Structure formats: structure tokens, C-alpha cells
Amino acid sequence: MANVTARIKIKGKTYEIMVNLDEALRVREGSGDLMSALDCNAIYHDIKKGEIVPKAELIDAFGTADFMQAARKIIEKGEIQKTQEFRDAEHEKRIKQVIDILLKNAVDQNGRPYTEDRLKRAISEVHYNFDKRPAEQQIPELIHKLKTVIPIKIETKRIKLIIPARFTGYIYGLVKEFMESEEWLGNGDLQVIINIPSGMQIDFYDKLNSVTHGAVQSEELKEKE
């Protein structure tokens, strides 16, 4: 568990603290312990130089002189430095997520699934560069490239969703990843048609319902001819 710097810039000035990387990320996600995440007892302008921020300036920047409150804001809203080891692990995790999606949903011209080894070899052949986007967002581009070396397609489901107006701002990003079309209705509701890999439906509905509590209307559509 590496100790790294977390920082935030407010009114043109930088504020830094030393944190435990893993626990700080858990705090940012809402599940970590703030005390365990901290590896210092003061806010700094520059940790390396030991420039501690005066209380009066903390109040001006954070609205409080309380170290814990200011530290929480830095962790939740600022930048948490990540080690190369951590970035490498994140990269490998994202690659595995993409391959898992393909294993569940991709088939050849005869409808047969691909093995993990064949998918990895094909990805290597097309020199696909995995980036920081969520795995789901990288699938369309990757499939397009893979089609140049193997006959591959994703088994998908077309679904019409009607999302109540009060939830559209919360879940637009989720449905946008799979959106085929959208239409804003007169009452402010959003009607979309999504095309989603079959193996991702359960996880997708879990995320959707966790926000909307089942208020979204859904209808499975026939595939386009």
C-alpha cells in the first residue's frame, strides 16, 4: 500500500496531503476510512518543502480550519497521485474486463464463441491500444479492428427504454454507451433505443434500477433486418 500525494488547486493555490493510495481511493468511492487514508496531520502548499498552510488560509480556501474536513475535500475532489504499479494494474484489469465481455458475447460466423487465447492473439495482431475508457466503451472500436483478422460479431439485444424526466440527468451517461437513437418526449421523459451485448443485460439493469428504483419502462425489440 503506497503512500502518495493528494492535491487540489483552489483560488490559484495548491493544497497537498500525504495519503495511503488504496484507502484514499476507497474514501473517494464512499467506502473507505478517512483516518486510515491519511499519512499526515497538516495541509501543505508543498509537502516536499514542508510549507504548512496557515489556519486563516484554510478557512479562506475550504471554509473551515478543521484538518479532517479539508483533507476529505482534497481526497474527494482533488487529484490523487497514482504509482506506476497501480496504473499498470488498472490497465491489466481493463484489458481483462474487455476480454471477459468478448468471451460472453462474441461469436464467429457460425455462432460459435471464441476462446480467450484466440481473442488475445487477434487483439495482438491488430495492435489495439487499450485506453482509460470503461471497457464497454472500447468494445465497438475493438470489434471493428478485429473484423480485419477474424470473423467476429457481438450478440446484442435491442431495447426501448422510457426514462422519467427526473432521472435522465443521472443515467444519461449509462445509456449513452449503448444508444442507437434518442427522443425527448413532450413531458420531459427520454425515450431511447439501446443495442446492448446480451451478456451485459443483467449488470446494466442492476445499475439502471439502483438509480431509478424500477421506474424505467423497457421493451425488447426485434433486431433490424
C-alpha positions in Angstrom: 0.0 0.0 0.0 1.9 3.0 -1.3 1.8 6.5 0.3 1.3 9.2 -2.3 0.4 12.9 -2.6 -3.2 14.1 -3.0 -3.7 17.7 -4.0 -6.2 20.2 -5.1 -6.0 23.7 -6.5 -8.2 26.4 -5.0 -8.1 30.1 -6.0 -4.8 29.5 -7.8 -3.1 27.9 -4.9 -2.2 24.2 -4.4 -3.0 22.3 -1.2 -1.4 18.9 -0.6 -1.6 16.0 1.9 0.1 12.6 2.1 -2.3 9.6 1.8 -2.4 5.9 1.5 -3.3 5.3 -2.1 -5.6 2.3 -1.7 -7.5 3.7 1.3 -7.8 7.2 -0.2 -9.4 5.8 -3.4 -11.9 3.9 -1.2 -12.7 7.1 0.6 -13.3 8.8 -2.7 -15.7 5.9 -3.6 -17.5 6.3 -0.3 -16.4 3.1 1.4 -13.0 4.0 3.0 -11.9 5.2 6.4 -10.6 8.8 6.4 -8.3 8.3 9.4 -6.7 5.2 7.8 -6.2 7.1 4.5 -4.2 10.0 6.0 -0.5 9.8 6.5 0.0 13.4 7.7 -1.6 15.8 10.2 -1.5 19.1 8.3 -2.3 20.6 4.9 0.6 21.8 2.9 1.2 24.1 -0.1 4.2 21.9 -0.9 4.8 18.7 1.1 8.4 18.3 -0.1 9.3 21.8 1.2 7.2 21.4 4.3 5.2 24.5 3.6 2.2 24.2 6.0 -0.9 26.2 5.2 -1.9 28.7 8.0 -5.4 28.2 9.6 -6.6 31.5 8.3 -5.8 30.4 4.7 -7.5 27.1 5.3 -10.7 28.9 6.3 -10.5 31.0 3.1 -9.9 28.0 0.9 -12.0 25.3 2.5 -14.5 27.3 4.7 -13.0 25.6 7.7 -9.8 25.3 9.7 -10.6 21.6 10.5 -7.8 19.4 9.1 -10.1 16.4 8.6 -12.8 18.3 6.7 -10.2 19.9 4.5 -8.4 16.6 3.9 -11.6 14.9 3.0 -12.3 17.6 0.3 -8.8 17.1 -1.1 -9.3 13.4 -1.4 -12.8 13.5 -2.8 -12.5 16.5 -5.2 -8.8 16.7 -5.9 -6.1 14.6 -7.7 -4.7 11.5 -6.1 -1.3 10.6 -7.4 -1.1 7.0 -8.7 2.0 4.9 -8.7 3.2 3.2 -12.0 2.5 -0.2 -10.4 -1.1 0.9 -9.7 -1.6 2.3 -13.2 -0.2 -1.0 -14.7 -2.6 -3.0 -12.6 -5.5 -0.8 -13.7 -4.5 -1.3 -17.3 -4.4 -5.1 -17.0 -7.7 -5.1 -15.2 -9.3 -3.1 -18.0 -7.9 -5.5 -20.6 -9.3 -8.4 -18.7 -12.7 -6.7 -18.5 -12.8 -6.2 -22.3 -11.8 -9.8 -22.9 -14.4 -11.1 -20.5 -17.1 -9.1 -22.4 -15.9 -10.6 -25.7 -15.9 -14.1 -24.2 -19.5 -13.7 -23.1 -20.8 -12.1 -26.2 -18.6 -12.5 -29.2 -19.1 -15.3 -31.8 -17.7 -16.3 -35.2 -19.6 -16.6 -38.5 -21.1 -19.9 -37.3 -22.3 -18.6 -34.0 -19.5 -20.3 -32.0 -17.8 -18.5 -29.1 -14.1 -17.7 -29.3 -11.5 -18.9 -26.8 -9.6 -16.5 -24.6 -6.3 -17.5 -26.3 -7.7 -16.8 -29.8 -9.1 -13.4 -28.8 -5.8 -12.4 -27.2 -3.9 -13.4 -30.4 -6.3 -11.4 -32.6 -6.0 -8.3 -30.3 -2.3 -8.6 -30.6 -2.5 -8.9 -34.3 -4.4 -5.7 -34.7 -2.2 -3.8 -32.2 -5.2 -2.4 -30.3 -4.2 0.3 -27.8 -6.3 0.0 -24.7 -7.0 3.3 -23.1 -8.6 4.6 -19.9 -12.2 4.5 -21.0 -14.5 1.9 -19.4 -14.3 -1.5 -21.0 -17.8 -1.2 -22.5 -16.9 1.9 -24.5 -13.9 0.3 -26.1 -15.8 -2.7 -27.5 -17.2 -1.1 -30.7 -13.8 0.2 -31.9 -12.1 -3.1 -30.9 -14.6 -5.2 -32.8 -14.2 -3.0 -35.9 -10.4 -3.7 -35.8 -10.8 -7.4 -35.0 -13.0 -7.9 -38.1 -9.9 -7.3 -40.2 -8.3 -10.5 -38.9 -11.2 -12.8 -37.7 -15.0 -13.1 -38.4 -16.4 -11.7 -35.2 -19.7 -10.2 -34.1 -21.3 -9.3 -30.8 -24.7 -10.9 -29.9 -26.8 -7.9 -28.8 -30.3 -7.1 -27.7 -32.3 -4.0 -28.9 -34.3 -2.5 -26.1 -36.5 0.6 -25.9 -36.4 2.5 -22.7 -38.5 5.3 -21.4 -36.7 7.2 -18.7 -38.7 9.5 -16.4 -37.5 13.2 -16.7 -36.3 13.3 -13.0 -33.8 10.5 -13.7 -32.4 11.5 -17.1 -29.5 13.5 -15.8 -28.4 10.7 -13.5 -28.3 7.9 -16.1 -27.8 9.5 -19.5 -24.1 8.6 -19.4 -25.0 4.9 -18.7 -27.4 4.5 -21.6 -25.3 6.7 -24.0 -22.7 3.9 -24.2 -25.2 1.7 -26.0 -27.6 4.3 -27.6 -28.9 3.7 -31.1 -31.4 6.6 -31.0 -32.9 9.1 -28.6 -36.1 11.2 -28.5 -37.1 13.7 -25.8 -40.8 13.4 -25.2 -43.1 16.3 -24.6 -43.3 15.7 -20.8 -39.5 15.7 -20.4 -39.1 11.9 -20.4 -36.4 10.4 -22.5 -37.1 7.6 -24.9 -34.0 5.7 -26.2 -33.3 2.6 -28.1 -30.2 0.8 -27.0 -28.2 -2.0 -28.5 -26.5 -3.9 -25.7 -24.4 -7.1 -25.6 -26.6 -9.9 -24.3 -24.2 -10.8 -21.6 -24.3 -7.3 -20.1 -28.0 -7.0 -19.7 -28.3 -8.1 -16.1 -25.5 -5.8 -14.9 -27.0 -2.9 -17.0 -30.4 -3.3 -15.4 -28.9 -3.6 -12.0 -27.2 -0.2 -12.5 -30.3 1.3 -14.0 -32.6 0.1 -11.2 -30.2 1.2 -8.4 -30.8 4.8 -9.6 -34.4 4.7 -10.8 -35.8 2.1 -8.5 -37.6 0.4 -11.3 -39.2 3.5 -12.7 -37.8 3.0 -16.3 -40.2 1.3 -18.8 -38.4 -1.2 -21.0 -39.4 -3.2 -24.1 -37.3 -5.7 -26.0 -37.3 -5.0 -29.8 -36.7 -7.2 -32.8 -33.3 -7.0 -34.4 -33.2 -4.7 -37.5 -33.5 -6.6 -40.7 
